[in-house]
Amino acid sequence: MSLRRTLSGGLVNVGIALTALRTNLMRSILTALGVMIGVLAVILATAVGSGAQVSVENTIAQLGSNMALVFPQPDTENGGPSRDTGKLTERDARAIERSVPGVTAIAPQLRASIQLSIPARRISTGGIGVTDGYGTVTNTDVELGRMVTSADVQAAARVIVLGPTVATKLFGDLDPVGQSIRVDKVPFRVVGVLAAKGSSLGTDNDDVALVPISTARQRFATDLKGPDDLAMLFVGFDPAVALEDAKADLVRLLRDRYSVGRGDVQPFTVRTTEEFQEQSATVTGVFQAVLVAIASISLLVGGIGIMNIMLVSVTERTREIGLRMALGARRRDIRNQFLVEAAVLCTIGGMLGLILAVVAARIFERAAEFPAPVGLPVAVGSILFSALIGLAFGGYPAVRASRLSPIEALRSE
Amino acid sequence: MATDPPLLETRGLEKEYSLGGETVRAVAGVSLSVRRGEFVAIMGASGSGKSTFMNMIGALDLPTRGQLLLDGTDLASLSSDALAAIRNRKIGFVFQQFNLLARTSAVDNVATPLIYAGLPAAERRARAAAKLGAMGLGDRMDHTPAKLSGGQQQRVAIARALVTEPLMLLADEPTGALDTATSEEIMKLFGQLNDDGITVVLVTHEPDIAQYAARRILFRDGRVVEDQPVNDRRRAA
């Protein structure tokens, strides 16, 4: 059989299918609806899943590209649980800056929840005590004014740099630079406003305020015990440095400083941006797989609906099948006719599902401020996949139709 | 004519069914031949085996025993695809209930067998339109069956039977659903088609209708009990 004949036969079958589907319009619509909902669910699940991936990647990218995070929590990943509390100090930070090769800048931090007030308003936000290295390591810059400088740190100056969300909440459209503001009731001067970073995974990255780390140590209520304990330390590395090696150097230095023996749990944890990326890729991958798996169940139900309706269609049209056989249709002609009918039905459902999914994803993005991209491969794939579902679930009814005996079929009413 | 090989030849043709554990011999040894250009009426009561016989010569069913040669080919030895091709190219069926596809235009109904002959769409339509024109339905091409009278529907069905230029028209009670006047009209049409050279095999239980044929074969209990020319044959005016 020539290709041309196959193609022309396929087109004829599409025509026959559309006539048959129009004949039972309500039934066809309801059946297509099943597939539509299935495709909608799968596309949305994929979109939300990849949105999560994008969001996490953005978050990590905003941390800074080639960076290690050190925090004073016992690292139980490779050892057993530990009763020791964590350890990390400013002296550790200076030692790291001095001795670990490839370090470009360090950003030791204190963190606390703080109250900001002006006469008219009072809000709370995440306060971070930083040094002048913070901007470099975390790719953070100011939109207005200036960052925290080393002079600010040395003087324990009562200056504050506001995140854009905080600035808007307190001052609206006014320029906050130079304004006075109370931090936990102590007056501070606003010296800058950070450039917006947006939100990721539902967390607003702009809802922060930076003060010099020395000032934070004096004023913030933290649960740190030692006089130079740190809540967190970011270590920026030269882009040419292999993070894995850099991390090994860093860990070795800290283990020496705290005399951690072989097999002992270390009182600090080191993670690189690379590790976060890998970890989050795994987590979001699993997240996406679970979402899609759940959504696929509705597609499966849609497919069963197709099979059900095709079996009804074959039974109702037994006489037509007999007639077509009498007119010269071979078994495969009958089989293909019903396969195409199921595929057309599913493809229509799939296209409707795709359109609806694109609209729903846009609405979701607006409402939840969470990316839900529907890519071209997903769009094309979902249409092809719905046709495939038609072929898979229409297969049994179609083969059953083709196995009918011509006389039995002709005789049926 | 005597040297011409027959279009249809059966030798000891038998068909058995098992019905509830019992074997029923619907056709119990039929040997006959039909030459090209004949107009044969097969008669018999219900259960005489005439329908089973017709199904076999129409390549819709296979015999249990015996030989069945159509245009020199033994149908008993053919695959289901080959039988489909025989039904498509060599036989044109006309049914009692017309069996037109609902919600499908007259011209598309007539063109349906050409789909299975593998013809391109334009040629299918052209040939179907020509046949409908020959049946006097040139102005009804895009009408669906619901908009046509019984006689018109049967003429669409005859156009469909003829569209692949078959060797034989096989009509099963073609006037069973029509009134007397329309029945006459359809039978005269068969007569004209036969005059133009096509072989017509007609299955009927009405003696009046059988009068249009040139030869009458009577079935009883699965056997041919009478096979003779029609004496006072009715012809197209």
Contacts between the chains, C-beta under 8 A, distances in Angstrom:
chain1	res1	chain2	res2	distance
A	1	B	118	7.7
A	4	B	120	7.8
A	5	B	118	4.9
A	8	B	118	7.9
A	8	B	120	5.9
A	8	B	121	6.5
A	9	B	115	7.2
A	9	B	118	7.6
A	11	B	121	7.6
A	12	B	115	5.2
A	12	B	121	7.5
A	19	B	103	5.9
A	19	B	104	6.5
A	22	B	103	7.4
A	23	B	102	7.6
A	23	B	103	5.8
A	319	B	99	7.3
A	320	B	101	6.6
A	323	B	95	7.9
A	323	B	99	4.8
A	323	B	101	7.5
A	324	B	112	7.2
A	324	B	116	7.6
A	325	B	60	7.7
A	325	B	84	6.8
A	325	B	87	7.4
A	326	B	58	7.4
A	326	B	60	6.4
A	326	B	87	6.0
A	326	B	93	5.0
A	326	B	99	7.9
A	327	B	87	7.0
A	327	B	88	6.7
A	327	B	93	7.2
A	327	B	112	5.6
A	327	B	113	4.4
A	327	B	116	6.3
A	327	B	160	7.3
A	328	B	84	5.5
A	328	B	85	6.8
A	328	B	87	5.0
A	328	B	88	2.4
A	328	B	89	7.3
A	328	B	113	5.3
A	328	B	116	3.9
A	328	B	117	6.7
A	328	B	164	7.4
A	329	B	84	6.4
A	329	B	115	8.0
A	329	B	116	5.0
A	330	B	80	7.1
A	330	B	81	4.9
A	330	B	84	4.3
A	330	B	85	7.7
A	330	B	116	7.2
A	331	B	80	5.9
A	331	B	81	7.3
A	331	B	84	7.7
A	332	B	81	7.9
A	333	B	84	7.9
A	333	B	115	7.9
A	333	B	116	5.9
A	405	B	61	7.9
A	406	B	60	4.7
A	406	B	61	7.7
A	407	B	55	5.2
A	407	B	60	5.0
A	407	B	61	5.4
A	410	B	60	7.4
A	410	B	95	7.8
A	410	B	99	7.7
